[in-house]
């Protein structure tokens, strides 16, 4: 019965909370994941789409809104790793990328996105490697360097 209640509560939730936790005092590294709908259809692994996504990510870096670390586009989702200063409006940035790619490339995104703030002990290099190896784990390439939709500032 408790599981049914949890499912009902989850289905009523309209949006994910993306508020900056009050206990995060310094710059924090976040792993963001944005998914397309429907799943399992290639919308992002196209040179023109990835080029525009890359330009959006760079723009935020140039404006010092964050420090970009790495990104990987998979056919139906995007992972971004970045160091964000306190108060960064992550939701606003993500909404901008989604709106732009939806209009220009007809990408259909799932509502909202997922964020994971790296905790004490989690290493940025390990998360970057996770992104780099994602296409290999998915069986899209055998060697990570063969995937053209990974980009890293490191």
Backbone bond lengths (Angstrom), bond angles and torsions (degrees), N, CA, C in turn:
res aa  C-N    CA-C-N  psi(-1)  N-CA   C-N-CA  omega(-1)  CA-C   N-CA-C  phi
1 X - - - 1.445 - - 1.529 111.12 -
2 X 1.337 116.91 -37.31 1.467 119.93 179.23 1.520 110.93 -63.73
3 X 1.344 117.23 -36.94 1.465 120.35 179.20 1.521 110.76 -63.97
4 X 1.319 117.03 -39.96 1.465 120.79 179.13 1.528 110.27 -63.07
5 X 1.345 116.47 -41.64 1.460 120.65 177.98 1.532 111.03 -61.53
6 X 1.331 116.83 -42.36 1.469 120.74 179.88 1.522 110.81 -63.67
7 X 1.318 117.54 -41.00 1.468 121.64 178.78 1.518 110.36 -64.57
8 X 1.330 117.02 -42.40 1.464 120.48 179.02 1.528 110.73 -64.57
9 X 1.329 117.47 -40.79 1.462 121.43 178.93 1.521 110.42 -63.89
10 X 1.330 116.91 -43.60 1.464 120.96 179.47 1.526 111.10 -62.69
11 X 1.321 117.48 -41.78 1.467 120.19 -177.93 1.530 112.03 -67.96
12 X 1.342 118.53 -23.10 1.466 121.55 178.35 1.522 112.70 -81.55
13 X 1.323 117.04 -22.91 1.457 120.48 -177.32 1.527 109.21 -63.77
14 X 1.310 116.70 132.25 1.465 121.49 -176.39 1.523 112.64 -90.22
15 X 1.333 117.80 -39.76 1.458 121.46 -178.56 1.518 110.17 -143.57
16 X 1.316 115.89 157.33 1.451 120.74 174.77 1.520 109.31 -81.85
17 X 1.321 118.44 142.28 1.466 119.72 177.35 1.524 110.11 -75.50
18 X 1.321 117.46 133.73 1.459 121.33 179.17 1.523 111.12 -126.78
19 X 1.308 117.06 27.92 1.465 120.59 -179.98 1.529 109.70 -69.99
20 X 1.326 116.27 147.03 1.455 121.92 177.20 1.524 108.01 -71.83
21 X 1.343 118.47 118.95 1.468 119.58 -178.25 1.520 111.15 -60.31
22 X 1.327 118.17 135.77 1.466 121.02 -176.31 1.520 113.84 -64.52
23 X 1.333 118.43 -21.69 1.453 120.18 -178.78 1.530 113.10 -84.25
24 X 1.339 118.54 -4.22 1.464 121.92 178.36 1.520 107.63 -87.40
25 X 1.335 116.37 103.53 1.460 120.60 -173.92 1.524 112.60 -92.18
26 X 1.309 117.14 -35.74 1.457 121.14 -175.63 1.522 110.34 -103.65
27 X 1.328 114.63 180.00 1.454 119.46 173.57 1.525 108.33 -56.48
28 X 1.311 116.86 142.31 1.453 121.55 -178.92 1.520 109.21 -126.18
29 X 1.322 115.95 146.19 1.456 121.22 176.62 1.521 107.80 -95.52
30 X 1.323 114.66 130.27 1.458 121.37 -179.24 1.512 110.83 -119.95
31 X 1.329 115.45 143.28 1.452 123.19 168.80 1.525 105.70 -107.46
32 X 1.317 116.04 116.55 1.463 122.27 -179.54 1.515 109.38 -105.52
33 X 1.325 116.70 143.32 1.463 122.21 175.99 1.517 108.76 -132.51
34 X 1.332 115.45 124.11 1.460 122.59 176.48 1.526 107.80 -118.96
35 X 1.325 116.74 129.13 1.466 121.35 -176.50 1.526 111.39 -111.23
36 X 1.328 114.02 147.91 1.467 120.77 176.02 1.526 109.38 -92.63
37 X 1.301 114.24 165.70 1.460 119.35 171.63 1.518 108.77 -133.09
38 X 1.284 120.62 141.72 1.462 124.20 -6.11 1.523 110.42 -71.36
39 X 1.325 114.89 158.88 1.459 119.82 177.05 1.526 108.93 -69.57
40 X 1.308 115.99 161.66 1.469 124.46 175.16 1.524 113.58 68.64
41 X 1.327 117.28 23.37 1.470 121.54 173.72 1.524 107.28 -125.11
42 X 1.313 116.62 132.28 1.461 120.12 -177.41 1.524 110.74 -73.77
43 X 1.328 114.79 112.65 1.457 120.70 174.05 1.525 111.76 -120.76
44 X 1.337 117.83 -21.24 1.455 120.82 -172.31 1.526 114.57 -108.14
45 X 1.308 118.26 -25.01 1.468 120.89 -176.93 1.522 110.54 -88.23
46 X 1.303 112.62 66.22 1.452 123.06 176.79 1.526 105.57 -135.59
47 X 1.327 117.88 134.94 1.474 119.43 -174.57 1.526 114.10 -52.28
48 X 1.317 118.31 -42.72 1.464 120.26 -176.86 1.530 112.10 -70.61
49 X 1.311 117.73 -35.91 1.468 121.14 178.46 1.529 109.51 -69.01
50 X 1.337 117.10 -47.68 1.456 120.07 -178.94 1.525 111.08 -63.84
51 X 1.333 116.86 -37.83 1.472 119.64 178.38 1.526 110.79 -60.91
52 X 1.323 117.78 -41.76 1.461 120.52 179.07 1.523 111.98 -70.69
53 X 1.333 117.43 -38.58 1.467 119.88 175.70 1.525 109.95 -62.05
54 X 1.301 116.33 -43.58 1.460 121.45 179.46 1.535 110.57 -60.82
55 X 1.318 116.63 -41.34 1.455 120.83 178.03 1.531 111.24 -62.75
56 X 1.326 117.36 -41.33 1.473 121.27 177.26 1.523 110.52 -61.41
57 X 1.337 116.88 -44.97 1.464 120.99 -179.26 1.523 110.72 -63.41
58 X 1.316 116.55 -42.07 1.463 121.31 179.16 1.517 111.96 -64.49
59 X 1.313 116.61 -38.03 1.460 120.99 -179.61 1.523 111.02 -58.76
60 X 1.326 116.80 -44.72 1.472 120.04 178.44 1.527 110.72 -64.27
61 X 1.321 116.97 -35.81 1.456 121.16 178.03 1.532 110.36 -67.00
62 X 1.331 116.75 -44.65 1.462 120.98 179.50 1.528 112.09 -63.93
63 X 1.317 117.05 -32.24 1.461 121.72 178.26 1.531 112.39 -81.49
64 X 1.328 116.82 0.53 1.470 123.85 -178.86 1.525 111.81 61.49
65 X 1.330 116.66 29.00 1.468 120.75 175.93 1.527 110.59 -79.95
66 X 1.306 116.05 -17.26 1.447 123.33 176.75 1.509 108.22 -167.00
67 X 1.331 116.12 174.80 1.461 121.27 172.32 1.518 106.49 -116.68
68 X 1.317 115.63 107.06 1.465 121.90 -178.35 1.521 109.96 -67.21
69 X 1.336 116.12 137.81 1.463 121.56 178.01 1.521 110.69 -113.85
70 X 1.335 117.65 -54.88 1.470 120.22 -177.62 1.519 110.29 -163.46
71 X 1.327 114.88 159.49 1.467 121.52 174.82 1.512 108.82 -150.00
72 X 1.321 115.59 149.20 1.457 121.28 172.35 1.521 107.85 -137.41
73 X 1.322 114.86 130.01 1.461 120.64 173.44 1.520 107.19 -97.62
74 X 1.304 114.89 128.49 1.456 122.35 172.20 1.527 105.19 -107.55
75 X 1.311 119.01 167.53 1.464 118.33 -176.32 1.528 114.48 -52.87
76 X 1.339 117.48 -36.60 1.466 119.03 -174.52 1.523 114.22 -125.54
77 X 1.323 117.73 12.38 1.462 119.83 175.10 1.524 110.84 -159.39
78 X 1.330 114.44 163.37 1.458 122.47 -178.28 1.517 108.87 -129.53
79 X 1.341 115.87 133.07 1.465 121.89 172.88 1.520 108.06 -111.02
80 X 1.333 116.75 137.02 1.459 122.20 177.26 1.528 107.96 -132.59
81 X 1.325 116.07 133.52 1.454 122.72 177.06 1.521 107.21 -116.46
82 X 1.343 116.88 123.64 1.468 120.52 -177.24 1.520 110.87 -152.95
83 X 1.331 114.65 149.19 1.451 121.92 173.76 1.526 107.09 -90.46
84 X 1.326 116.21 126.29 1.456 120.65 -175.00 1.512 111.50 -119.87
85 X 1.320 116.59 131.12 1.464 119.26 175.46 1.526 110.76 -69.93
86 X 1.341 117.42 156.18 1.465 119.79 179.04 1.527 111.39 -55.06
87 X 1.309 114.74 141.47 1.459 120.63 177.53 1.516 114.87 86.53
88 X 1.328 117.73 -1.42 1.461 120.37 178.64 1.522 109.43 -58.46
89 X 1.303 115.91 133.11 1.475 120.92 179.33 1.522 108.51 -91.68
90 X 1.323 114.57 80.99 1.460 122.02 -175.12 1.524 110.63 -59.63
91 X 1.310 116.92 -45.19 1.462 121.02 -178.50 1.517 112.82 -58.48
92 X 1.314 115.89 -38.41 1.466 120.33 179.55 1.531 111.36 -66.73
93 X 1.341 116.64 -41.30 1.463 120.04 178.28 1.524 110.93 -64.48
94 X 1.328 116.75 -47.49 1.461 121.03 -178.73 1.527 110.28 -61.97
95 X 1.316 117.12 -42.44 1.470 120.43 178.57 1.525 110.85 -59.26
96 X 1.329 117.20 -36.99 1.456 120.89 178.17 1.517 112.36 -64.59
97 X 1.341 117.80 -44.30 1.477 120.21 178.70 1.511 110.32 -62.61
98 X 1.340 114.29 -44.65 1.459 118.67 -178.21 1.526 111.50 -62.56
99 X 1.308 116.16 -46.15 1.469 120.73 -179.47 1.539 110.21 -60.34
100 X 1.334 116.12 -46.35 1.463 121.24 -178.86 1.524 111.71 -60.83
101 X 1.346 116.72 -50.61 1.471 119.56 -177.50 1.521 111.68 -70.84
102 X 1.312 117.31 -29.62 1.466 119.53 176.63 1.527 110.20 -65.93
103 X 1.309 116.39 -43.44 1.468 120.12 -179.12 1.518 112.13 -71.84
104 X 1.325 116.87 -47.52 1.453 120.23 -173.39 1.530 113.67 -79.03
105 X 1.348 116.70 -37.98 1.461 120.31 -173.17 1.532 113.50 -118.27
106 X 1.317 116.27 3.41 1.471 121.26 -179.71 1.539 113.23 59.83
107 X 1.323 115.53 33.08 1.465 120.28 174.17 1.519 107.07 -73.59
108 X 1.317 116.68 132.22 1.466 120.53 176.31 1.529 107.83 -106.35
109 X 1.312 114.80 117.18 1.456 121.99 -176.22 1.519 111.39 -98.78
110 X 1.326 115.61 149.37 1.461 120.01 167.19 1.522 107.46 -68.83
111 X 1.308 115.44 153.55 1.461 119.86 176.07 1.531 109.10 -63.68
112 X 1.312 116.25 139.13 1.454 123.94 173.20 1.535 112.29 71.43
113 X 1.310 116.95 -165.62 1.457 123.86 -179.65 1.522 108.07 -160.28
114 X 1.325 115.30 170.64 1.456 120.70 178.90 1.521 108.79 -112.29
115 X 1.310 115.80 142.41 1.457 120.37 177.35 1.522 108.65 -131.62
116 X 1.314 114.68 143.48 1.460 121.12 176.64 1.518 107.02 -133.07
117 X 1.321 116.31 114.98 1.459 120.59 176.00 1.519 107.38 -83.68
118 X 1.318 116.91 126.23 1.453 120.62 179.53 1.519 109.18 -64.57
119 X 1.289 115.29 128.25 1.456 121.96 -178.94 1.517 109.94 -87.33
120 X 1.306 115.43 170.56 1.462 121.31 175.69 1.528 108.55 -55.33
121 X 1.295 117.11 129.76 1.463 120.76 178.33 1.519 113.51 98.40
122 X 1.328 117.46 -18.27 1.458 119.29 176.27 1.530 107.99 -83.77
123 X 1.287 116.32 133.37 1.449 120.35 -174.97 1.525 111.36 -99.50
124 X 1.309 115.23 132.89 1.451 121.79 179.85 1.527 110.44 -59.68
125 X 1.338 116.63 -40.98 1.463 120.36 -179.75 1.530 111.20 -60.78
126 X 1.324 117.08 -37.31 1.465 120.33 179.15 1.527 110.78 -68.14
127 X 1.322 117.79 -39.06 1.475 120.76 177.85 1.522 110.79 -68.03
128 X 1.339 116.79 -38.74 1.459 120.71 176.79 1.529 109.75 -61.38
129 X 1.323 116.30 -42.66 1.470 120.57 178.52 1.522 110.75 -65.74
130 X 1.319 117.63 -36.27 1.467 121.56 175.40 1.531 110.07 -57.58
131 X 1.332 117.07 -45.64 1.459 121.00 178.14 1.526 110.50 -63.43
132 X 1.324 116.61 -45.24 1.467 120.90 -178.12 1.524 111.99 -61.52
133 X 1.332 116.65 -35.11 1.469 121.17 -177.60 1.527 113.42 -88.05
134 X 1.311 118.56 -7.21 1.464 121.87 -176.92 1.539 112.66 -54.69
135 X 1.327 119.77 -46.72 1.476 119.09 179.13 1.527 113.16 -65.16
136 X 1.328 117.77 -29.90 1.463 120.97 177.04 1.523 109.54 -68.72
137 X 1.338 116.35 -47.31 1.472 120.47 179.15 1.528 111.38 -60.51
138 X 1.336 116.42 -33.19 1.467 120.45 -179.95 1.526 112.66 -80.39
139 X 1.330 117.15 -5.21 1.464 120.62 179.08 1.523 113.88 78.56
140 X 1.330 117.04 18.97 1.465 120.30 -178.80 1.530 112.13 -84.73
141 X 1.322 117.23 -28.04 1.462 123.89 175.49 1.529 107.54 -145.67
142 X 1.337 115.87 163.87 1.465 118.96 177.56 1.524 111.84 -96.79
143 X 1.331 116.25 -22.87 1.464 121.74 178.96 1.524 108.45 -125.39
144 X 1.325 118.85 134.41 1.469 120.21 -175.64 1.528 113.82 -61.20
145 X 1.323 117.50 -32.24 1.466 119.66 -179.08 1.528 112.58 -69.46
146 X 1.318 117.43 -12.15 1.464 121.05 178.58 1.532 112.14 -81.58
147 X 1.332 117.48 -9.84 1.468 120.90 -177.74 1.527 109.50 -87.44
148 X 1.327 118.52 115.52 1.471 120.42 -176.06 1.523 114.62 -79.17
149 X 1.322 117.81 -4.92 1.459 120.66 -174.04 1.534 112.68 -107.22
150 X 1.317 115.59 28.50 1.472 122.42 171.61 1.511 106.74 -113.36
151 X 1.332 115.64 138.85 1.462 120.17 178.98 1.508 108.32 -143.77
152 X 1.314 116.10 135.73 1.455 120.52 179.76 1.522 110.18 -137.49
153 X 1.305 115.71 140.50 1.459 121.38 175.72 1.520 110.01 -83.49
154 X 1.323 118.31 -10.28 1.461 122.73 -179.24 1.501 110.46 -94.03
